[in-house]
Amino acid sequence: MTTCRIRLGRDAPARGIFEWAVLDDKGSVLDTGASNLSAPPITGSCELVIASDLVLLERVAVPAAQRKRLSSALRFLAEDSVVPDPERIHVAVESAPAKDSLCVGIIDRQWLAQALSRLERSGFAARWAWPECLLPELAPRAWTVVWDGAGGFARTAEVEGFALDITEDGSAPVSLLLALETARASGLAPERILLRSAGQVALPDTQRWSAALGIPVERGAPWRWMEARQRPKIDLLQGEFAPRGSASGWQRRLRRPAILAGALLVIGSCGIAADWEAKAHERNRLLAEMRAIYRETFGENAAVVDPPLQMSRALAELRLRAGQGGPADFLALLAPLADRLLDPARQRIDSISYENGTLAVSLQPAEQMPPGKLAEELRAKASIQGLSIRTEDVGSGGKAALRLTATAAAGR
């Protein structure tokens, strides 16, 4: 996939002449040129490189709690850094490494609108716009200065840089000297300066610069804007100039984690669905097997509605016909109660009733035993394997009485 990168100088919108480069998906330059783009090399999305003298990069103090409310006031936040009316500027923002501060990029609003409109008429839709001074790589503990023969620009930090003033005799720019003095005062001065030429431009005398700036100045490899592979953090196409249908900066950073989370959700859902399908298949297989066993046992013409329930009832009926008692029979319920709970010395049986697999025994405590104590004893002994026993007080009119209700435990 190829991409068109276009450099915008100060007079590009008025003259309609743009420097451009076509890059492949690895960032290698395939073609370059300068034209009015009446016959563009490619159309569609493009990247913009804004000349360093058109963008002012500043750091402003902003409490972290107030950042979410600043989207409509960015122009006035940068008012102290610019001369024009705040309404005439466009401000892009990016978080700064220091706490309670923001890095802002300030550009002429009308100029940017005119440039984007001119490119749109040529078939381009700008997706990103980066300050040129943030494109060169930063060497460790060094500033990078790109020299174009009379001036250029300097990159001093990840989202900080500035344009150099014009010098005719090759001397060190005053703006660079002032920036170094400010950095020394704040304890952020670099250990060296890496001086690179813009294309084939001859570099000034580095020893002369070192003496003037009080810091080593080293020669670096030539730099070309179309070969830059690093994408700066700050994008000037924010707010009203944000590409249609594009996400904000934090949304773009969250896009990949969101895609991964969505993929994991889909994979997890597919796994759950597969497991559910396997369990449903196993359930259907077991039900079919139950139906087959039921018909094999009770005849092919037997109606099968609920195989487990019908099989349980049929088994109980067969046991009854064979003379085998079931767990819900009268004797099967009474025997454990008589062995474990009923004691003629401590209580007296008033009545015994049996209906639909439930045995109810009404008791009265012996005269010398308080009713409450008898109830506590019965509840403490009421845990009998295979039975479900409930103890309740049924006394009335000052008469003490208890009832034991026993049924066969579920699943027995």
ABEGO torsion letter per residue (X at the ends): XBBBBBBBBAAAAAAGBBBBBBBBAAGBBABBEBBAGABBABBEBBBBBBBAAABBBBBBBBBAAAAAAAAAAAAAAAAAABABBAAABBBBBBBBABBGBBBBBBBBAAAAAAAAAAAAAAGBBBABBBBAAAABBBBBGBBBBBBAGABEBBBABAABBBBBBBBAAGBBBAAAAAAAAAAAAAGABBABBBBBBBEABBBBBAAAAAAAAGBBBBBBBBBBAAABABBBABBABBEAABBBGBBBAAAAAAAAAAAAAAAAAAAAAAAAAAAAAAAAAAAAAAAAAAAAAAAAAAEAABBBABAAAAAAAAAAAAAAAAGBBBAABAAAAAAAAAAAABBAAABBBABBBBBGGBBBBBBBBBAABBAAAAAAAAAAAABBBGBBBBBBBABBGGBBBBBBBBBBBBGX
